[in-house]
Amino acid sequence: MITSLALKILLTFFLLSSCALLDDEDETILPGKRESVYESEEKVILKANKRIKIEKPRMISNWSQQHQNLKNHLFHFESNSTLKLEKRITLGDINFDKIQYVTPPIISENTIFYSDNDFNIVSKNIETGKLNWKIKLEFEKDENFSLVSGFFLENKTLFFSTGLGNIYSVDATEGKIKWFKKFGIQFSRPPVISKDKLFLVSDDNQLFAINKTNGDLVWSHLGNIEELSIIGGSKPALEEGIIVVSYSSGEIFALNETNGSIIWFDNISTDNFFSKTNINDIQSPICIEKGKLFVPTFSNKLITYDLKTGKKSWDVKLSSISPMAISGETIYVIDINSKLMSIDKVSGKLLWAVQLRSKKGDTEINWSGPLLSSYKLLVVSSEGNVLSLSPFTGKTLSNIKFKEGFISGPIQVKEKIYLISKEGSLYILS
């Protein structure tokens, strides 16, 4: 008999395989050999139909959580106009081809935090490649599902949870555990912190608000139980005292951050194949931007809500498991068919679309991103492509090919861009 957990894992693998306004196009390109990454010469399948406006880029010094911020979307980052490979660092005993669930690393200044194949939490100096510290996580012999759901770094304290239902608070400088709590419920989504609370969503559709100082439970919220779901999913999004959580049941709750009281609620209906299998997961991060909530679903919809009232603004046909980049009046996202799209944030109208190559022979090609960096959209592939496109037209600017494929989207800290390969290498572009 296939267990619910095993089914989750199988479905995860199936899923993975199957404002100063500027509108001048920057022609600076990344160095590297130009190669075709498309199945045909028809690259841009929908040309830009209006002047696209995006905000000026801004520089950050820390990528302290998955998707960089509490709003769960990427904005316009500032980098060097021309990027080249600075160095490659081997992270150690890590091979994403052998891991059931990929935990994206986080980066602060010159330090990267990640988990390896042996259930270790690792802190490593990016400049030197030297190990700062390593924590070996322990688990019972009958507990065979070991993953780290994600990291959150705040004020030199590292928070993370595991698939075994454990929550940790660790001194990020020395690697010493401050406190540890065992909830006994699987966690496969990253934690988030706002003010004095740590928020975690369990795989059985509960949201826990936890005191970040000692790990004590402050309040919790329970959604409907869903027998069939996909490992992972969106972490909560927060803005103006409102925390929004999505469950594998397709439910969306906007809750009061202080006490967990319900502000509004919706249940997303499905109308494709996956509705017949009762898979209603929201895998792509739910996003908040200037009082609007954007919910990209795996059930073929991108839905927009008013954050405070829950009133729907518009929805468009879109299935995605990728994070969105939002800047100015524009949304950028990759759908499950490897189509990179630019969408008008106000109306939901498709502005332009580019079909990325989805197969190489019989091998599926997976794309991660996009990262909007200094007027360029960067996407990376499981075949090792680093593709740069114009955010205004979708035109290809450059394509660099590396020997190792990439498993997650680019991370940017200050002017440098970091890429994690399937073989566990850290590529630094500067």
C-alpha positions as CSV (number, residue, x, y, z in Angstrom):
1,M,0.0,0.0,0.0
2,I,1.3,3.4,-0.9
3,T,1.2,5.6,2.2
4,S,0.0,9.2,2.1
5,L,3.6,10.4,2.7
6,A,4.9,8.2,-0.2
7,L,2.2,9.5,-2.4
8,K,3.2,13.0,-1.6
9,I,6.8,12.3,-2.5
10,L,5.8,10.7,-5.8
11,L,3.6,13.6,-6.7
12,T,6.3,16.0,-5.9
13,F,8.7,14.4,-8.4
14,F,5.9,14.3,-10.9
15,L,5.2,17.9,-10.5
16,L,8.8,18.9,-10.8
17,S,9.2,17.0,-14.1
18,S,5.9,17.6,-15.8
19,C,8.5,54.1,-8.3
20,A,10.5,56.1,-10.9
21,L,9.2,54.5,-14.1
22,L,11.5,53.3,-16.8
23,D,10.6,51.9,-20.2
24,D,13.9,52.1,-22.1
25,E,15.4,48.7,-23.0
26,D,18.9,48.1,-21.6
27,E,21.1,46.3,-24.2
28,T,23.9,45.3,-21.8
29,I,24.2,41.5,-22.0
30,L,25.8,38.8,-20.0
31,P,29.0,37.4,-21.5
32,G,29.0,33.9,-22.8
33,K,28.3,31.8,-25.9
34,R,24.8,32.4,-27.3
35,E,22.9,29.2,-27.8
36,S,19.4,28.4,-28.8
37,V,17.3,27.3,-25.9
38,Y,14.0,26.9,-27.8
39,E,12.4,24.1,-29.6
40,S,11.9,26.3,-32.7
41,E,12.8,29.7,-34.0
42,E,9.5,31.0,-32.7
43,K,10.9,32.4,-29.4
44,V,8.5,35.1,-28.5
45,I,5.0,33.7,-28.8
46,L,3.3,36.9,-27.9
47,K,4.9,40.3,-28.6
48,A,4.7,43.2,-26.1
49,N,1.5,45.1,-26.7
50,K,2.2,48.1,-24.5
51,R,5.0,50.1,-22.9
52,I,6.0,48.2,-19.8
53,K,7.0,50.2,-16.7
54,I,9.1,48.9,-13.9
55,E,10.6,50.4,-10.8
56,K,14.2,51.4,-10.3
57,P,16.4,48.6,-9.0
58,R,17.5,48.5,-5.3
59,M,20.3,46.7,-3.6
60,I,20.0,44.3,-0.7
61,S,22.6,42.9,1.7
62,N,20.7,39.8,2.9
63,W,18.6,37.0,1.4
64,S,17.3,36.1,4.8
65,Q,14.3,33.9,3.8
66,Q,12.8,32.0,0.9
67,H,11.6,34.5,-1.7
68,Q,13.6,37.1,0.1
69,N,10.8,39.0,2.0
70,L,7.5,38.5,3.9
71,K,5.5,39.5,0.9
72,N,6.7,36.4,-0.9
73,H,7.6,38.0,-4.3
74,L,10.8,39.2,-5.8
75,F,11.2,42.8,-6.7
76,H,13.8,44.6,-8.9
77,F,17.3,44.1,-7.6
78,E,20.4,46.0,-8.5
79,S,23.5,44.3,-9.8
80,N,26.5,45.0,-12.1
81,S,25.5,45.8,-15.7
82,T,27.8,43.0,-16.9
83,L,28.0,39.7,-15.0
84,K,30.7,37.0,-15.2
85,L,31.6,33.9,-13.2
86,E,33.6,35.0,-10.2
87,K,34.0,31.6,-8.5
88,R,32.6,28.2,-7.9
89,I,32.4,26.7,-4.4
90,T,31.6,23.1,-3.5
91,L,29.1,23.0,-0.7
92,G,30.0,19.5,0.4
93,D,27.9,16.4,0.9
94,I,25.0,17.5,-1.1
95,N,23.4,16.3,-4.3
96,F,19.9,17.5,-5.1
97,D,19.3,14.6,-7.4
98,K,19.2,12.4,-4.2
99,I,17.1,14.6,-2.0
100,Q,13.3,14.2,-1.7
101,Y,12.7,17.9,-1.1
102,V,15.0,20.7,-2.1
103,T,15.5,23.3,0.7
104,P,16.6,26.6,-0.8
105,P,19.6,28.1,1.0
106,I,19.7,31.6,2.4
107,I,22.6,34.1,2.3
108,S,23.7,36.9,4.6
109,E,26.7,39.0,3.8
110,N,29.5,36.4,3.2
111,T,27.7,33.4,4.7
112,I,25.5,30.7,3.2
113,F,23.2,28.5,5.3
114,Y,21.9,25.2,3.8
115,S,21.1,21.6,4.7
116,D,23.0,18.6,3.2
117,N,22.2,15.0,2.4
118,D,23.0,13.8,5.9
119,F,20.6,16.0,7.7
120,N,23.2,18.5,8.7
121,I,22.7,22.3,9.0
122,V,25.7,24.0,7.5
123,S,27.1,27.5,7.7
124,K,29.9,28.2,5.3
125,N,32.0,31.3,4.3
126,I,31.3,32.2,0.7
127,E,34.5,34.1,0.2
128,T,36.8,31.4,1.4
129,G,34.7,28.3,1.2
130,K,35.6,27.4,4.7
131,L,33.1,25.8,7.2
132,N,31.9,28.0,10.0
133,W,29.9,25.4,11.8
134,K,27.8,22.3,11.2
135,I,24.9,20.9,13.3
136,K,23.9,17.2,13.0
137,L,20.2,16.8,13.5
138,E,19.1,13.7,15.2
139,F,15.9,11.6,14.6
140,E,14.4,8.4,15.7
141,K,15.2,5.2,13.8
142,D,11.6,4.7,12.7
143,E,11.5,8.3,11.4
144,N,12.6,7.9,7.8
145,F,11.4,11.2,6.3
146,S,14.1,13.7,7.1
147,L,14.0,17.2,5.5
148,V,14.6,20.7,6.4
149,S,11.6,22.8,5.4
150,G,13.4,26.1,5.1
151,F,15.3,28.8,6.9
152,F,14.6,32.2,8.3
153,L,17.5,34.5,9.6
154,E,16.8,37.3,11.9
155,N,19.2,39.3,14.1
156,K,21.9,36.6,13.9
157,T,19.4,33.9,14.9
158,L,18.6,31.1,12.4
159,F,15.1,29.5,12.6
160,F,14.1,26.3,10.8
161,S,11.7,23.4,11.0
162,T,11.9,19.8,9.7
163,G,9.7,17.0,8.2
164,L,9.8,15.3,11.6
165,G,7.9,18.1,13.2
166,N,10.8,19.8,15.0
167,I,11.5,23.5,15.3
168,Y,14.9,25.0,16.0
169,S,16.3,28.3,17.0
170,V,20.1,28.5,16.5
171,D,22.8,31.1,17.1
172,A,23.8,31.9,13.5
173,T,27.3,32.9,14.5
174,E,28.3,30.0,16.6
175,G,25.9,27.3,15.6
176,K,24.6,26.6,19.1
177,I,20.9,25.6,19.6
178,K,19.0,28.2,21.6
179,W,15.8,26.3,21.9
180,F,14.2,23.2,20.3
181,K,10.5,22.2,20.2
182,K,9.0,18.9,18.9
183,F,5.5,19.3,17.5
184,G,5.2,15.8,16.0
185,I,3.6,17.2,12.8
186,Q,5.4,17.3,9.5
187,F,6.6,20.7,8.3
188,S,7.6,21.1,4.6
189,R,7.1,24.9,4.3
190,P,9.6,27.5,5.4
191,P,9.0,29.5,8.6
192,V,8.4,33.2,8.6
193,I,8.9,35.8,11.4
194,S,7.0,39.0,12.1
195,K,7.5,41.0,15.2
196,D,7.6,38.6,18.1
197,K,6.2,35.5,16.4
198,L,7.4,32.7,14.2
199,F,4.7,31.3,11.8
200,L,4.7,27.8,10.5
201,V,2.3,25.8,8.3
202,S,2.1,22.0,8.9
203,D,1.4,19.4,6.3
204,D,-2.0,18.6,8.0
205,N,-3.1,22.2,7.3
206,Q,-2.5,24.0,10.6
207,L,-0.9,27.4,11.1
208,F,1.1,27.8,14.3
209,A,2.0,31.2,15.8
210,I,5.0,30.6,18.0
211,N,6.9,32.8,20.4
212,K,10.2,33.3,18.7
213,T,12.1,33.8,22.0
214,N,11.2,30.4,23.6
215,G,9.2,28.4,21.1
216,D,5.9,28.4,23.1
217,L,2.7,28.3,21.2
218,V,0.8,31.6,21.1
219,W,-2.2,30.6,18.9
220,S,-3.0,28.2,16.0
221,H,-5.5,27.9,13.2
222,L,-6.8,24.7,11.6
223,G,-7.9,24.3,8.0
224,N,-9.7,21.3,6.4
225,I,-7.8,18.0,6.4
226,E,-6.7,17.0,3.0
227,E,-5.6,13.4,2.4
228,L,-3.8,14.1,-0.8
229,S,-1.3,17.0,-1.2
230,I,2.1,17.9,-2.6
231,I,5.1,18.3,-0.4
232,G,6.0,22.0,0.1
233,G,3.7,24.9,-0.8
234,S,3.6,28.5,-0.1
235,K,4.8,30.0,3.1
236,P,2.5,32.6,4.7
237,A,2.6,36.2,3.4
238,L,2.3,39.2,5.7
239,E,1.5,42.9,5.4
240,E,-0.1,45.5,7.7
241,G,-0.9,43.1,10.5
242,I,-2.6,40.6,8.2
243,I,-1.2,37.1,7.7
244,V,-2.4,35.1,4.7
245,V,-2.1,31.3,4.6
246,S,-3.0,28.8,2.0
247,Y,-3.7,25.1,2.7
248,S,-3.5,22.0,0.6
249,S,-7.4,21.9,0.7
250,G,-7.4,25.0,-1.6
251,E,-8.5,27.2,1.3
252,I,-7.1,30.7,1.7
253,F,-7.4,32.5,5.1
254,A,-6.6,36.1,5.9
255,L,-6.0,36.2,9.7
256,N,-5.2,38.8,12.3
257,E,-1.5,38.5,12.9
258,T,-1.9,39.2,16.7
259,N,-4.6,36.7,17.6
260,G,-5.4,34.5,14.6
261,S,-9.0,35.7,14.2
262,I,-10.4,35.3,10.6
263,I,-10.6,38.5,8.5
264,W,-11.8,36.8,5.4
265,F,-11.8,33.3,3.7
266,D,-12.0,31.8,0.3
267,N,-11.8,28.3,-1.2
268,I,-10.3,28.0,-4.7
269,S,-12.2,25.6,-7.0
270,T,-10.3,23.5,-9.5
271,D,-11.3,22.8,-13.0
272,N,-8.6,20.7,-14.5
273,F,-7.2,17.2,-14.3
274,F,-5.9,17.7,-10.8
275,S,-9.3,18.6,-9.4
276,K,-10.2,14.9,-10.2
277,T,-7.4,13.8,-8.0
278,N,-8.3,16.3,-5.3
279,I,-5.0,18.1,-5.5
280,N,-5.8,21.7,-4.7
281,D,-2.4,22.8,-3.5
282,I,-1.1,26.3,-4.0
283,Q,2.6,25.6,-4.7
284,S,3.7,28.9,-6.1
285,P,4.1,31.6,-3.4
286,I,1.1,33.6,-2.6
287,C,2.2,37.3,-2.9
288,I,1.2,40.6,-1.4
289,E,1.9,43.9,-3.2
290,K,0.5,47.3,-2.2
291,G,-2.7,46.0,-0.6
292,K,-3.3,43.3,-3.3
293,L,-3.0,39.5,-2.8
294,F,-1.9,37.4,-5.8
295,V,-2.6,33.7,-5.6
296,P,-1.1,31.5,-8.4
297,T,-2.6,28.1,-8.2
298,F,-1.7,24.7,-9.6
299,S,-5.4,24.4,-10.7
300,N,-4.9,26.8,-13.7
301,K,-5.7,30.2,-12.2
302,L,-3.9,33.3,-11.0
303,I,-6.4,35.0,-8.7
304,T,-6.2,38.6,-7.3
305,Y,-7.8,39.7,-4.1
306,D,-8.1,42.9,-2.1
307,L,-6.0,42.1,1.0
308,K,-8.3,43.7,3.6
309,T,-11.7,42.6,2.2
310,G,-11.0,39.5,0.2
311,K,-12.9,40.9,-2.8
312,K,-11.6,39.4,-6.1
313,S,-10.2,41.8,-8.7
314,W,-9.4,39.5,-11.6
315,D,-8.2,36.0,-12.5
316,V,-6.4,34.6,-15.5
317,K,-5.6,31.1,-16.8
318,L,-2.2,30.2,-15.3
319,S,-0.7,27.2,-13.5
320,S,2.6,27.8,-11.8
321,I,4.9,26.5,-9.1
322,S,7.4,29.3,-9.4
323,P,7.8,32.5,-7.4
324,M,6.7,35.7,-9.1
325,A,8.7,38.9,-9.7
326,I,6.7,42.1,-9.3
327,S,7.9,45.6,-10.2
328,G,5.9,48.7,-11.0
329,E,2.8,47.6,-13.0
330,T,4.2,44.3,-14.1
331,I,4.2,40.6,-12.9
332,Y,6.7,38.1,-14.3
333,V,6.2,34.4,-13.8
334,I,7.1,31.0,-15.3
335,D,4.1,28.6,-15.8
336,I,4.3,24.8,-15.5
337,N,4.8,24.5,-19.3
338,S,8.0,26.5,-19.2
339,K,6.4,29.7,-20.5
340,L,7.8,32.9,-19.2
341,M,5.1,35.6,-19.1
342,S,4.7,39.3,-18.4
343,I,1.3,40.2,-16.9
344,D,-0.3,43.6,-16.2
345,K,-0.7,43.8,-12.5
346,V,-3.8,46.0,-12.6
347,S,-5.9,44.2,-15.3
348,G,-4.4,40.7,-15.5
349,K,-3.8,41.1,-19.2
350,L,-0.9,39.2,-20.8
351,L,1.7,41.6,-22.1
352,W,4.2,39.2,-23.7
353,A,5.1,35.5,-23.5
354,V,8.2,33.5,-24.4
355,Q,8.2,29.7,-24.7
356,L,11.4,28.3,-23.1
357,R,12.6,24.9,-24.3
358,S,10.9,22.2,-22.2
359,K,12.7,19.1,-23.6
360,K,16.1,18.0,-24.7
361,G,15.5,14.7,-26.5
362,D,13.5,12.6,-24.0
363,T,14.8,14.7,-21.0
364,E,12.5,17.2,-19.3
365,I,14.0,20.7,-18.8
366,N,12.9,22.6,-15.7
367,W,13.3,26.4,-15.4
368,S,13.6,28.4,-12.2
369,G,13.2,32.1,-11.6
370,P,12.7,34.7,-12.8
371,L,15.0,37.1,-11.1
372,L,14.6,40.8,-12.2
373,S,18.1,42.3,-11.9
374,S,19.2,45.6,-13.3
375,Y,16.6,45.6,-16.2
376,K,17.2,42.0,-17.1
377,L,15.1,38.9,-16.4
378,L,17.3,35.9,-15.4
379,V,16.1,32.4,-15.5
380,V,18.1,29.2,-15.1
381,S,17.5,25.6,-16.3
382,S,18.1,22.1,-15.1
383,E,20.4,21.8,-18.2
384,G,22.8,24.5,-16.9
385,N,21.5,27.5,-18.9
386,V,21.6,31.0,-17.4
387,L,19.3,33.0,-19.7
388,S,18.9,36.8,-19.7
389,L,15.9,38.4,-21.3
390,S,14.5,41.9,-21.7
391,P,11.7,42.6,-19.1
392,F,10.1,45.0,-21.7
393,T,9.9,42.7,-24.7
394,G,11.0,39.2,-23.7
395,K,13.8,39.4,-26.2
396,T,16.8,37.1,-25.5
397,L,19.9,39.1,-24.5
398,S,22.3,36.3,-23.7
399,N,22.6,32.7,-22.7
400,I,25.4,31.2,-20.7
401,K,25.8,27.4,-20.6
402,F,27.4,25.7,-17.5
403,K,28.2,22.0,-17.1
404,E,26.0,21.6,-14.1
405,G,22.2,22.1,-14.1
406,F,20.4,24.3,-11.6
407,I,17.7,23.3,-9.3
408,S,16.4,26.6,-7.8
409,G,16.1,30.2,-8.9
410,P,18.9,32.8,-8.7
411,I,19.6,34.5,-5.4
412,Q,21.0,38.0,-5.3
413,V,22.9,39.7,-2.4
414,K,24.4,43.2,-3.1
415,E,25.7,43.1,-6.7
416,K,26.4,39.4,-6.8
417,I,24.1,36.6,-8.1
418,Y,24.3,33.1,-6.6
419,L,23.2,29.9,-8.3
420,I,22.9,26.4,-6.7
421,S,23.6,23.4,-9.0
422,K,22.0,20.0,-8.8
423,E,25.5,18.6,-7.9
424,G,25.7,21.0,-4.9
425,S,28.0,23.7,-6.3
426,L,27.6,27.4,-5.6
427,Y,28.2,29.5,-8.6
428,I,28.9,33.2,-8.0
429,L,28.3,35.8,-10.8
430,S,29.6,39.3,-10.3
